[in-house]
Amino acid sequence: MFRRPIRPLCILLLGASALPALALDSDRTQPVELSAERAEMNNTTGVSVYTGDVVLNQGTMRITADKMTVHTTAAGDLARVIAEGKNATFRQLPEGQQEYVHARATYMEYQPQAPGHILLQGSAVLTQGKNEFKGEAIRYDMQQDTVSAQSPKNSDKRIRITFFPEKGSTEASEQKKKSGATE
């Protein structure tokens, strides 16, 4: 969303927008740190359930929730994280960016393994800087570098997108056109 210029026609046709580059590669190699009031871990299945003010950190990535179900691979890497509750939040610094991507929803599913995505459901919000997506369901595909949002069927609720063009992006685009360069 948010660092590249967004073409309004794409938003109208697809309900999607370009997002910054993938999350920091170094995040996936950092240790996973979890804190909660209660934990139930099953080393055989690789599934753990945490409840009560749960916080998961890995590098720049941070997920918080009332309840969190964590699935790990046999090697101990994060495979999937399900965060639930009014306190479900996500934060991560994308590669090459200076502003964090923030997300919140009542249900959140984070899959860091390829293709890599975050699914937000229930009063979902995804922001970076002043730019913001709001809807009942938002999917941020980290591999494809896209966001898609939708409102519930048969509802008068609509997705809301607010974005601010980068300063100087219009001037740079005009200079390219004058010089014959293409985007």
C-alpha distance (Angstrom), angle and dihedral (degrees) to the residues before:
residue distance angle dihedral
M1 . . .
F2 3.00 . .
R3 3.72 134.0 .
R4 3.79 97.7 48.4
P5 3.80 122.3 66.4
I6 3.79 111.2 -91.8
R7 3.74 119.0 -136.5
P8 3.83 109.3 -139.3
L9 3.82 92.3 -146.4
C10 3.81 90.0 61.2
I11 3.79 90.6 51.7
L12 3.78 91.9 51.0
L13 3.79 94.7 46.3
L14 3.77 101.8 37.4
G15 3.77 107.7 18.5
A16 3.79 86.1 -132.5
S17 3.75 138.8 106.5
A18 3.77 138.9 -168.6
L19 3.78 115.7 -91.4
P20 3.75 130.6 -162.9
A21 3.75 123.2 -83.7
L22 3.78 122.3 -69.0
A23 3.77 122.5 -67.8
L24 3.76 117.9 -82.3
D25 3.80 110.3 -67.3
S26 3.79 87.6 -144.7
D27 3.83 90.4 63.7
R28 3.80 91.6 70.4
T29 3.81 91.5 55.9
Q30 3.81 94.7 49.7
P31 3.81 122.1 96.4
V32 3.81 117.5 -93.7
E33 3.80 112.2 -121.7
L34 3.82 120.1 -165.4
S35 3.78 132.7 -177.3
A36 3.81 127.6 -179.2
E37 3.78 142.7 143.4
R38 3.82 91.7 -111.5
A39 3.82 135.6 17.6
E40 3.81 134.0 -170.6
M41 3.79 112.6 -173.1
N42 3.80 129.5 -173.5
N43 3.80 110.2 -169.2
T44 3.82 91.7 -175.1
T45 3.82 95.0 60.0
G46 3.80 97.1 27.3
V47 3.81 90.4 -128.2
S48 3.80 121.7 128.5
V49 3.81 129.3 177.9
Y50 3.80 120.5 -153.4
T51 3.80 126.1 -173.7
G52 3.78 137.3 -175.4
D53 3.81 119.3 46.9
V54 3.81 93.5 -17.9
V55 3.80 119.0 -165.4
L56 3.82 124.2 -174.3
N57 3.82 120.0 -173.5
Q58 3.79 129.3 -176.5
G59 3.79 115.8 164.2
T60 3.81 107.8 -54.0
M61 3.82 91.5 -16.2
R62 3.81 118.3 100.4
I63 3.81 127.9 175.4
T64 3.81 124.0 -176.2
A65 3.81 129.2 -174.1
D66 3.78 146.7 149.2
K67 3.84 88.0 -117.8
M68 3.80 127.4 15.9
T69 3.80 129.6 -173.7
V70 3.80 112.1 -162.4
H71 3.81 122.8 -163.9
T72 3.80 117.5 -166.4
T73 3.80 133.5 -171.5
A74 3.81 122.6 -117.8
A75 3.83 86.7 -96.4
G76 3.82 90.5 55.8
D77 3.82 97.0 -107.8
L78 3.79 120.7 139.9
A79 3.80 109.6 -95.7
R80 3.81 100.6 169.4
V81 3.78 137.7 -8.7
I82 3.80 123.0 -162.8
A83 3.81 114.1 -164.7
E84 3.79 120.6 -171.2
G85 3.78 138.3 -179.6
K86 3.76 140.1 54.3
N87 3.79 88.3 -65.8
A88 3.85 98.6 56.6
T89 3.81 109.0 133.9
F90 3.80 137.8 159.2
R91 3.79 130.8 -161.6
Q92 3.82 130.4 176.7
L93 3.78 138.1 155.6
P94 3.83 111.5 -126.1
E95 3.80 119.0 -135.5
G96 3.81 111.5 -84.5
Q97 3.82 94.1 7.5
Q98 3.78 132.2 114.0
E99 3.80 98.2 -157.0
Y100 3.79 124.5 69.4
V101 3.80 123.7 -124.1
H102 3.82 108.3 -125.3
A103 3.79 126.7 -165.5
R104 3.77 136.9 178.0
A105 3.79 135.0 178.9
T106 3.78 140.4 139.5
Y107 3.84 89.3 -106.2
M108 3.78 123.6 30.2
E109 3.79 131.0 175.1
Y110 3.80 118.7 -167.4
Q111 3.81 120.2 -169.8
P112 3.80 111.1 -179.7
Q113 3.82 95.0 177.2
A114 3.82 117.4 90.7
P115 2.97 125.9 -43.2
G116 3.82 83.4 28.7
H117 3.79 123.6 -162.7
I118 3.77 146.8 158.0
L119 3.79 118.7 -134.1
L120 3.82 116.1 -161.4
Q121 3.81 122.1 -169.6
G122 3.79 131.5 176.6
S123 3.81 117.8 33.7
A124 3.80 89.4 -8.3
V125 3.80 122.2 -170.3
L126 3.82 127.9 179.9
T127 3.80 119.6 -175.3
Q128 3.77 143.0 170.6
G129 3.78 116.1 -177.8
K130 3.81 108.0 -39.9
N131 3.82 93.2 -24.7
E132 3.79 116.0 102.6
F133 3.83 144.2 -179.7
K134 3.82 119.4 -162.2
G135 3.79 127.2 -176.7
E136 3.77 144.4 117.0
A137 3.81 91.4 -94.4
I138 3.81 127.9 24.6
R139 3.78 128.3 173.3
Y140 3.81 120.2 -164.8
D141 3.81 108.1 -165.8
M142 3.79 106.6 -159.5
Q143 3.82 94.7 -171.5
Q144 3.81 95.2 52.1
D145 3.80 92.5 34.0
T146 3.82 93.2 -130.2
V147 3.78 141.5 124.6
S148 3.78 125.7 -148.8
A149 3.79 124.5 -175.1
Q150 3.78 134.4 -177.5
S151 3.75 140.9 179.4
P152 3.80 124.2 -133.9
K153 3.80 117.0 -81.9
N154 3.80 115.5 -102.6
S155 3.79 90.8 18.3
D156 3.76 133.0 119.3
K157 3.81 89.5 -140.8
R158 3.78 111.9 109.6
I159 3.77 132.5 -168.3
R160 3.78 114.9 -100.9
I161 3.78 123.5 -148.1
T162 3.77 124.3 -175.5
F163 3.78 119.9 -179.9
F164 3.75 135.0 167.2
P165 3.82 119.4 -148.1
E166 3.77 115.3 -123.3
K167 3.77 113.6 -100.7
G168 3.76 109.4 -104.4
S169 3.83 94.5 15.3
T170 3.83 91.6 109.5
E171 3.80 91.6 48.4
A172 3.81 91.8 49.0
S173 3.81 90.8 48.2
E174 3.81 91.3 50.6
Q175 3.82 91.1 49.6
K176 3.83 90.3 52.1
K177 3.81 91.0 51.0
K178 3.79 92.0 49.5
S179 3.80 92.0 49.3
G180 3.82 92.3 47.4
A181 3.81 94.8 -112.8
T182 3.81 119.9 138.8
E183 3.79 128.7 -139.6
